[in-house]
């Protein structure tokens, strides 16, 4: 996801870097949800690209109490970014760097595994059994230990945790968002729809040590599944460039970070755009939608690599600077009527943008007011610059 501070909005992208939806603060319900996938055409199989976690989070942000949820969510992110380190210089090579800072929605598992089986009394003969009590097993005293763990730390700027949700058996509890970046105390009454719960020692999670012997399983899949069952899973919102840290009273501080290649692969495919308008144009945009020039999420990157625009073919002039010709595109919406009386849909064409030179011109009327999206079609800088 990308935090759009200019519009007080959050832009959500899939794990493949495709734009999914934008949520903006404002409107009658305090939360405005853009149509899914627009301004791009939806992929051929949308369910393949949207994870259940992303879909459920967006649904929660846009439901009846979505305005309160979104406002609290946005305030948490804003407070967290103020204490986080800046994105590395490499991020400037991606188009989304002009919009805001990226965050990642991930699932993380924690466990406390022993390197070998727990030690057991070697007294021979065994001590007598307590009267009326069951004989303890090796597992019983082991599971009796519960060590608290602290996930993240707001006072250390090198930590990338923004907040996290509890996850039980693959189901995320979106009703409680545990975070350090809230001014509300643990005992304070939450506003209806506000998910933020402060992380304090009183509500730290705990881990019990365990040991899984490989010899007890007939297949590697069963062994891996048995270890996975011991994981304490959290659905987390993190800074993809900063590691998250875990603190326990018995072990050194450990950290976990997304591999650099996963972040790079997604950011290379993400498109940066924002709403703009109404804009007064001296020349009208094309009156009809061009079906031969669709704005497709699956082929957008390929089209950008193959672009070779003639300097004389720019169709729209805008007073924007800071970039050379062919840096920006105007995404123009069109209303497409459906045959057979179906509901109309909105589709977009990408129009080339030429920088307005500011010279005095008396172009003949009529003029046009246009609304759409301004898209950065190429990165602001190259990796070699």
Phi, psi and omega in degrees: 000156179236134176272116181261093184290331182296322182256005186052050184224169176235125176259128183252133179238154178282174179292349176263005178084012181268137179295137182247302183198158175236134177245129185235138175290134179133182179084178183301325181258010180069008178211121180250124181253123178285158174301140181303137174073339183285144019276002180272157172289143181293152176293166184296327178230083186302324184295339180287338188258341184255119179288153177302323181296315180295316180298318181291321179296315178297320178298318180292324180289339185245012181277199187301320178259024184297331180297315178293316181298313182294319180297315178295320179297316181292318179296322177299314181296317180299316179294322181293318183295330179297334182257353183273155175293156178293154176297149181295160181304332180298334182295335179295344179281354182256148185298324185291353181294339179279347182268308183173191185273138179276149172228156183238138174261114187226165172249131183232136178248140180236143176205165180234092186257136177279145180287335178212173181298148181295147179291148184225156182301131181253018181293131178235123358286169181297149178298153182297150179287137176297140182297128176076006182243146178288148179290123181292146176261174179296330184283327186300306179294332180293316182285347181287343178276132176228111183260126178290146176234144177248122182258114180080172179199117183289337184276356179245114185292350180272011180255140187256011182280126174262315179183170179208157178247150173289145181225115181242119179054040178081002180251121182272134175270098183281357182283340181231120178250106182279126184205155173274345190260065175212143182271355184277140178281166182294327183275348182290149179283129180279144173293144180302124182097348179276118185270347192289128176235125181292143177272116182225162178305332181294334182239026174297144173286161179234154177233141174251136180291155179209164176224130178243114182274124180300331183292346181278359185235146182270344180219155180293329180294320178294323179296314179296320180295322179294321178290324180294329179295339180273354184286138168269106189263137176230140171267115193241148171253118188226164170279119184294343181264351186239133181290151172264147185240149178234133183241134175225158181282354186240347184231157175298159177298133176239157183223162180218138182218146176296137176301142184301326184291329179291321178293315181297318183299322181283314185295330179295334183264351185278139181257138179258123179206160178208158181290146179210137176136170000287142181246131179275120182246140177278342176236137184287153173282163177306136187286335184238150177290138179261103181293345179276356181231058182287156176262095189251130180293329185281335183244007185298313182298319180296320180294324180294324179290331184265002183296134175213077188276134174288131181304338182268006185254008180299135187255350183214137178252131178226146180281067179240144179233196177076014180200155179276175178301145179076016177273325185246153173229148175257125180261106187263124180279150176223142177269121183250115178282141181266142177288145179085014176083012178289166180293145180288154177234163182250130176229162187234147167244145176268125179247140179292147182245135176242137181292132177290126185278348177083002180285152179289124178222147177246070181290139180292148178280180358281156176267168186232136170262123184236145174234142180183211179237143172256123186242134172279109188278340178225156179302151181296326177223162176264163182294335183270355183272000000 
